């Protein structure tokens, strides 16, 4: 969604959570869209952002992040 031009962080998080909820055995601990340097949540996406999250796959906790920007490819 971010690459396609979405600017609303809440919409992006809701869409990502919806995808995760459809997966059996997956539980989202947190999912956030943050400023890539300050690592603080953003409401509007107006430049590169980092999508961070922790999800459980059964008893395994996965933590990851991805740098994204609008109107282009995933960054990094």
Phi and psi in degrees as a GROMACS rama.xvg file:
@    title "Ramachandran Plot"
@    xaxis  label "Phi"
@    yaxis  label "Psi"
@TYPE xy
-64.8926  -46.3705  UNK-2
-59.7446  -34.7567  UNK-3
-75.4279  -9.29185  UNK-4
116.133  4.57938  UNK-5
-60.3456  139.056  UNK-6
-115.928  -7.29902  UNK-7
-98.4287  109.687  UNK-8
-61.445  -36.8655  UNK-9
-62.9037  -39.7151  UNK-10
-63.3814  -43.89  UNK-11
-61.7865  -45.8751  UNK-12
-64.032  -41.4767  UNK-13
-62.9877  -41.8079  UNK-14
-65.7777  -41.4872  UNK-15
-66.0755  -42.4159  UNK-16
-62.6546  -37.5674  UNK-17
-62.4169  -40.6095  UNK-18
-64.3828  -45.7941  UNK-19
-64.5093  -36.9625  UNK-20
-63.4449  -26.6331  UNK-21
-77.9309  -8.77744  UNK-22
-93.0517  126.083  UNK-23
-65.6067  138.851  UNK-24
77.7078  6.19818  UNK-25
-104.302  131.316  UNK-26
-129.373  125.934  UNK-27
-84.9578  123.855  UNK-28
-86.4464  -50.2924  UNK-29
-153.68  155.672  UNK-30
-149.378  126.091  UNK-31
-145.419  150.169  UNK-32
-108.872  119.891  UNK-33
-128.394  159.834  UNK-34
-64.052  132.053  UNK-35
-68.4604  -20.0957  UNK-36
-100.253  -42.5297  UNK-37
-84.564  -19.9997  UNK-38
58.2899  32.572  UNK-39
-107.694  143.967  UNK-40
-58.0882  146.289  UNK-41
-118.796  153.957  UNK-42
-98.441  -37.5987  UNK-43
-112.71  140.11  UNK-44
-101.591  106.572  UNK-45
-126.062  16.1716  UNK-46
-174.281  -165.487  UNK-47
-59.9221  142.52  UNK-48
-136.614  162.222  UNK-49
-113.537  127.01  UNK-50
-95.0988  120.75  UNK-51
-117.732  151.738  UNK-52
-166.508  159.176  UNK-53
-131.81  126.312  UNK-54
-131.826  152.351  UNK-55
-104.176  131.707  UNK-56
-112.594  94.4361  UNK-57
65.3307  -118.094  UNK-58
-99.2326  6.71118  UNK-59
-103.286  127.013  UNK-60
-99.1729  123.032  UNK-61
-109.822  133.312  UNK-62
-124.397  129.912  UNK-63
-155.665  171.271  UNK-64
-152.489  159.032  UNK-65
-144.401  131.309  UNK-66
-82.7348  127.478  UNK-67
-131.59  153.105  UNK-68
-143.786  151.265  UNK-69
-71.7022  151.243  UNK-70
65.4356  22.1527  UNK-71
-156.918  -156.677  UNK-72
-87.8426  166.316  UNK-73
-58.0978  138.212  UNK-74
-80.3408  151.422  UNK-75
